[in-house]
Amino acid sequence: MAGHIDHGKTTLTQALTGVDTDRLKAEKERHISIEPGFAPLVQDEQMEASIIDVPGHERFIRQMIAGVAGIDIVVLVIAGDEGIMPQTKEHVDILSLLGIKHGFIVITKVDETDDDLLDIIADDLNDYMKHTFLADAPIYFVDSVSQKGISELKLALKEKLQTMTKDHKQAPFRLPIDQVFTVKGQGVVVRGTIFNGEVSEGDHLTLLPSGENVRIKQIQRHHERKETAFLGQRAALNLGGVDYNDISRGDVLVASDFYTASKRIDVVFYPLQHIKHPIKQRQPIKFHIGTSEVMGKIIFFDRNEVDMSYNEPILCQIQLEEKVVATRGDRFILRRPTPVETIGGGWVIDPQATKHRFSQETIDALIVKKEGTVKDRVLALFKEASVLTDKDIMKGASITIDEFKQNKNYLLEIEKGKFTHCSVIDRVKKDILNVLDSYHNRYSMRQGMNKAEIHSTLNKPDSIIDYVIQVLHEQRYIKVVDQYIALDYFKPSLPPTWKTELKQIESMLRQQGMEVEKWHDLLQPYDIPSHIEKDFYNFLLEEKKAFIFDENRLISSEAVERAQQVLAEGTQYEDFSLQTARNILQLTRKNLIPMLELLDRLGYTRRVDNIRQWIKRS
């Protein structure tokens, strides 16, 4: 029941149901509705329907919006002795923005109004409503006190309800809370209209945005205990595990982490044409969604102002001061806090939005969010993320688990429960190949890039990098040696800028043979940067051009090969002592001991007590 204050909504509700929905003391004393009231209209085996009587006073628009959340039909109430009034118009605007499609118009107090005035009001209604969702709504004339027309109205409402189909979107349970109170001996009770799914006694739910876990101790529908309640029904839930002070109107009970709370939401915004002041970039607004009212700002990406004549939908974002629970398709209302007025509303296209730049590119991305198919929206997620879980995808694209199952055939499951898309694979392939090419150009003497360094350079999930490295390896774009990754065609080489100096050092290393100098002494004539020196040292070792002789010395592989050959010929591959080796190699002890230990490390010989035995014959 919507309409201007004192037009008879509560009295009409009582005439239809026998229930006085004004339950607060202040409501009784002032004869106005302050909070939404609820009364059962139909309760039988075929149907269960409730009337929500929302406040009409402009100061209680918040309560009116909270009451409207989740309804199917509106009954617009207009007093026969007054006609269309300011809140009549505002309620029609709000109901239109909330996407209500079905409605009745009821003119009340007809026994107090002459027929000529009723005819004038009817003409005004037809003229005013012709561009609204109530353009074809039937008009009923009633008097709630004398019951004139009440039975006909009730019958018409029942017949309309019987022809309607409820939208059974397969989403998990969600109930925005519009009332919180305590019952002696029972504890905390919350009421609301169930937006999605169903709930049963004993179920465990989550209270958002706080994240508190609660248990359903008891369910009531219109003061009757029930085991379950489902989509579209009014329900009172007795909660366990939470304190009264931890719950407020606007909180939401959910049964799944499909739902999340957010402070930033991308929306389609429909501004009202008859607003009194332009809507400016980042101006403060009151954001109404479900039963929540939160302060925030409106952020445009293609304009800085909306004037009173603009009537096209606008893709924009709402930045909030507190978290709200929303999913794609949820309707909202925006009101200006001062001067107070409803400025528009719309629907949510991304409940988990990020910051965007002021640009046409942002608008184009929002168009995909708004108009795209499920596949379009899923693929759009992979433009910003490389790997997503099934829950991430369902949340980000605002789809149900059934929609996800129907669309996951074009995704790749790279780990259990982790998905990517071929476009991401191609991007990461290109990134890895470019990173390796750049690395080889900068560090030409290194065998390859450490796998851990690839991970830190690309800053992408480990799972996608490991997966793509495996794919590139199988396709022979890269080679993998231990922890090092290199392009398949790459071979370590001396860098052009230091090639001459390094070749001279390498030549000197060969020339010194078995009489090995300190590595530092070889480098001293050249001003080699420390990182080049380190890479050159490892390059000689990895390319088997040299071996570590001892802590401060390298020896060329040619010198080692020569020492092995001379020693083998001199001993005829028989066991030999230290003295025998000295006589054959003619080396000082300074070079003899490191040489024999190196031959042990290379597997040519082994030491047994004071002699050495040959292992490998070369």
Helices and strands as residue ranges (DSSP letters): H 9-17, H 25-30, E 37-43, E 48-53, G 58-60, H 61-68, E 73-79, H 86-97, E 102-108, G 110-112, H 115-129, E 139-141, H 150-163, E 174-183, E 187-193, E 198-200, E 204-208, E 212-221, E 224-226, E 228-230, E 234-240, G 244-246, E 252-254, E 261-271, E 279-280, E 284-289, E 292-300, E 305-306, E 314-325, E 331-336, E 341-350, H 360-371, H 374-381, E 388-389, H 390-397, H 401-407, G 408-410, E 412-415, E 418-420, H 422-442, E 449-450, H 451-458, H 462-474, E 478-481, E 484-487, G 496-498, H 499-511, H 519-523, H 530-542, E 546-550, E 553-556, H 557-571, E 576-577, H 578-585, H 589-601, E 605-608, E 611-614
